[in-house]
Amino acid sequence: MIDTPHRVPRWTAGSIRPMGADDLAACAEVFYAAIDELYARNARPPLPRNPESMMRLFGHLLETDPLRCHVAETASGVVAFGIAQRRGSNWFLSFLFVHPDHQSAGLGRQLTMRCLAVDEDDQLIRAVCAESIQPVSLALYASLGMAPRVPLFLIT
């Protein structure tokens, strides 16, 4: 089991629950809000939008591994989501996105821990693909055993 340091902030503005098919559109909105803010902060152009494609992808992952898909919501709706997959001893964090208004409150860690909760096995190989321009996320992943290993380069 992974210990969470006491100094990590704990998000308390809402609740975390299992994702359902009716959450897919809201997850796409959170995805674009978070990625647009990250890219703007790093002087990158926004990604092309294709919410229908993202919803199909999220839906497929939800259908194949529902126990590892969670959303965080407040009274105003979904503000974050995490989707993980497990195949054998390999655990992969497919998506972890938090709306910019709810970042830096420990929500990403809580969602990741919820996605990991069904997998008590300390022998899991944990993996993630992450943007190098997001050091906060990289630190979270490394603290949970997902240290950077292989760079993937984007050539434009």
PLY file of the C-alpha trace (Angstrom):
ply
format ascii 1.0
element vertex 156
property float x
property float y
property float z
element edge 155
property int vertex1
property int vertex2
end_header
0.00 0.00 0.00
1.19 3.55 -0.72
1.48 6.01 2.15
0.22 9.53 1.53
2.33 12.18 3.30
0.41 14.27 5.84
1.53 17.54 4.25
-0.44 16.83 1.06
-3.56 19.02 0.85
-6.89 17.21 0.89
-9.66 18.34 -1.46
-12.92 18.69 0.47
-15.08 20.81 -1.86
-17.14 17.87 -3.12
-17.13 14.10 -3.45
-15.45 11.37 -5.48
-17.56 8.59 -6.94
-17.41 5.91 -9.64
-17.72 7.25 -13.18
-20.85 6.49 -15.17
-21.67 6.74 -18.86
-23.62 9.93 -18.18
-20.36 11.61 -17.02
-18.51 11.29 -20.34
-19.48 14.72 -21.76
-18.50 16.44 -18.50
-15.17 14.58 -18.51
-14.48 15.84 -22.03
-15.20 19.39 -20.84
-12.80 19.00 -17.90
-10.17 17.50 -20.23
-10.28 20.48 -22.60
-10.43 23.08 -19.81
-7.36 21.57 -18.11
-5.31 20.95 -21.26
-6.16 24.39 -22.70
-5.02 26.10 -19.49
-1.81 24.05 -19.37
-0.97 24.79 -22.99
-1.78 28.52 -22.66
0.43 28.74 -19.56
3.28 27.23 -21.60
2.75 29.32 -24.76
1.51 26.34 -26.77
-1.40 26.48 -29.20
-4.59 24.76 -28.05
-5.29 21.20 -29.13
-7.92 20.67 -31.81
-11.25 19.84 -30.20
-13.01 16.57 -30.88
-15.18 15.91 -27.82
-17.11 13.09 -29.49
-13.89 11.15 -30.05
-12.76 11.76 -26.46
-16.14 10.61 -25.15
-15.89 7.40 -27.19
-12.41 6.76 -25.79
-13.50 7.47 -22.21
-16.56 5.27 -22.75
-14.47 2.36 -24.03
-12.13 2.59 -21.04
-15.11 2.79 -18.68
-16.68 -0.31 -20.25
-13.46 -2.34 -20.07
-12.32 -1.35 -16.56
-15.15 0.38 -14.64
-13.66 -0.16 -11.16
-10.75 2.13 -12.02
-12.77 5.08 -13.40
-13.80 7.87 -11.02
-15.05 11.45 -11.09
-14.92 14.26 -8.56
-17.92 16.51 -8.42
-19.21 19.57 -6.64
-22.70 21.05 -6.65
-21.88 22.54 -10.07
-20.96 19.16 -11.62
-17.89 17.10 -12.52
-14.62 18.95 -11.86
-12.07 16.14 -12.31
-11.72 12.55 -13.42
-9.28 9.66 -13.32
-9.25 6.59 -15.54
-6.86 3.67 -15.05
-6.52 0.25 -16.66
-5.06 -2.98 -15.35
-3.87 -5.86 -17.45
-2.11 -8.59 -15.47
0.47 -6.95 -13.22
0.50 -3.74 -15.30
-1.48 -0.75 -14.04
-1.71 2.29 -16.34
-3.12 5.71 -15.48
-4.81 6.57 -18.77
-6.26 9.95 -17.81
-6.08 12.27 -14.80
-7.48 15.74 -15.41
-8.57 18.35 -12.90
-10.37 21.55 -13.87
-8.00 24.52 -13.31
-10.33 25.99 -10.66
-9.80 22.89 -8.50
-6.08 22.23 -9.01
-3.46 22.37 -6.23
-5.89 21.05 -3.62
-4.82 17.39 -3.55
-7.64 16.24 -5.82
-5.37 14.61 -8.41
-3.73 12.49 -5.72
-7.10 11.50 -4.25
-8.44 10.47 -7.66
-5.30 8.49 -8.45
-5.49 6.73 -5.08
-9.14 5.90 -5.75
-8.18 4.41 -9.13
-5.50 2.36 -7.37
-7.75 1.30 -4.47
-8.99 -1.94 -6.05
-5.38 -3.03 -6.60
-3.78 -3.75 -3.21
-0.89 -5.60 -4.87
2.43 -3.87 -4.13
4.00 -5.81 -7.02
2.06 -3.86 -9.65
4.01 -2.12 -12.36
2.53 1.38 -12.37
2.83 3.48 -15.51
1.64 6.75 -17.02
2.39 8.98 -20.01
2.71 12.59 -18.87
3.41 16.05 -20.23
6.91 17.17 -19.24
5.57 20.74 -18.97
3.48 19.74 -15.94
5.96 19.34 -13.04
3.25 19.07 -10.36
1.76 16.01 -12.06
5.20 14.48 -12.64
5.95 14.82 -8.91
2.65 13.15 -8.03
3.29 10.25 -10.39
6.87 9.78 -9.14
5.66 9.75 -5.51
3.35 6.86 -6.44
6.06 4.81 -8.15
5.58 6.10 -11.70
8.98 7.71 -12.25
9.86 9.10 -15.70
11.79 6.57 -17.75
11.43 7.04 -21.49
10.91 10.41 -23.15
8.42 10.56 -26.01
9.14 13.48 -28.30
6.49 15.49 -30.12
7.85 16.85 -33.37
5.83 19.51 -35.14
0 1
1 2
2 3
3 4
4 5
5 6
6 7
7 8
8 9
9 10
10 11
11 12
12 13
13 14
14 15
15 16
16 17
17 18
18 19
19 20
20 21
21 22
22 23
23 24
24 25
25 26
26 27
27 28
28 29
29 30
30 31
31 32
32 33
33 34
34 35
35 36
36 37
37 38
38 39
39 40
40 41
41 42
42 43
43 44
44 45
45 46
46 47
47 48
48 49
49 50
50 51
51 52
52 53
53 54
54 55
55 56
56 57
57 58
58 59
59 60
60 61
61 62
62 63
63 64
64 65
65 66
66 67
67 68
68 69
69 70
70 71
71 72
72 73
73 74
74 75
75 76
76 77
77 78
78 79
79 80
80 81
81 82
82 83
83 84
84 85
85 86
86 87
87 88
88 89
89 90
90 91
91 92
92 93
93 94
94 95
95 96
96 97
97 98
98 99
99 100
100 101
101 102
102 103
103 104
104 105
105 106
106 107
107 108
108 109
109 110
110 111
111 112
112 113
113 114
114 115
115 116
116 117
117 118
118 119
119 120
120 121
121 122
122 123
123 124
124 125
125 126
126 127
127 128
128 129
129 130
130 131
131 132
132 133
133 134
134 135
135 136
136 137
137 138
138 139
139 140
140 141
141 142
142 143
143 144
144 145
145 146
146 147
147 148
148 149
149 150
150 151
151 152
152 153
153 154
154 155
